[in-house]
Amino acid sequence: MANVYIKFYGCQSNLDDGMIAKGILERDNYKFTDQIENSDICVIGTCVVKPTTANKIINKLKDIYSRKKLVIAGCMSESETKFCKKQFPNASLVNTYNITNISKAVEDLLNNKVTYYLGKRKEVKLKLPKLINKDVVTIQIASGCTSSCLYCEAKLAKGYIQSYPEKLIMYEIKHYLGRGIKKFNLSSTNNSDYGIDIGTNLPSLLKKIISIRGGFNMRIGMMNPAEVINFLDDLIEVYKNNKIQKFLHIPVQSGSDKVLREMNRNYKVSDFINIAEKFRKNIPGITISTDIIVGYPSESEEDFKETIDLIKKIKPEVLNISKFGARPGTQAAKLRPLKSQVVKERSVILTKVFKGIINQKFYI
């Protein structure tokens, strides 16, 4: 059987798609190689969130395409279909909603037949083969989200929220507990959207999960402040359980209400502060992780100052700083960008501010 080189980039959900793809291919008797030159075909799972990552992936795709058969999976195959077909006309495309068709795509391309598995469909990524190579397993609870952030290309790839049934999520966790797994990552495009389309919510799901017998630990992935504020007290109560890791990833993206409105984030800075402060008060030792986009096209010096003030106030343990970069097909790509030097300087300034916070917290 053919040797497959497979690598997926991006968020926890994308990486889990890679584990599912490997599980399906292994089930169908394909072998894997870590060396491109030793492969018969390559499968690359793409990410489109940041320009730097996307450009790195595109360069890798170009290199592979010049010498091997190529299946482009992940977000780029859906959000940038025209680009992929033009740049890589003999590559097959498999988006995030069609990962279960990965074997068909590989088999067809090995037989010189290019296929496209695109478009959004209901595909629950549970009870599927999955190649596990570590002691932590990601459990996907949904795909897509309810937000329409104007800078986000991932929305174009993953679409509107599709929550997976609670019973299947419970089954998946019990299945891996039975295999000796004790650590789980709960993942989706936006965990705080979970259940809005099926008449439930995230705290309700978490309460059911922590009722499962056995000792295990669960880390909850990214949650948008716009939804968390609606069930904040219930979420905090669940977080008190020792099965929930005391880690909160809640991206604020800007400390300016004006910029948040222009990003179409649908919450205020005060909502984020309320969430962070309530968690700090009720969950001792909580690790708060947040994200900031510096240099959004409409961000003024005053807006940036408000972001600095917010970070100084909240003092997050983890801060992911991204320089704004326009993504194809998004509304923000139509805006006039700030000068690159300004964006770079703001990133450097915010990084220094955060390093000062960390040094004060942990080294003084």
Summary of the structure (lengths in Angstrom):
residues: 364
radius of gyration: 21.1
end to end distance: 58.3
largest distance: 62.8
contacts: 1229
relative contact order: 0.09
helix: 45%
strand: 18%
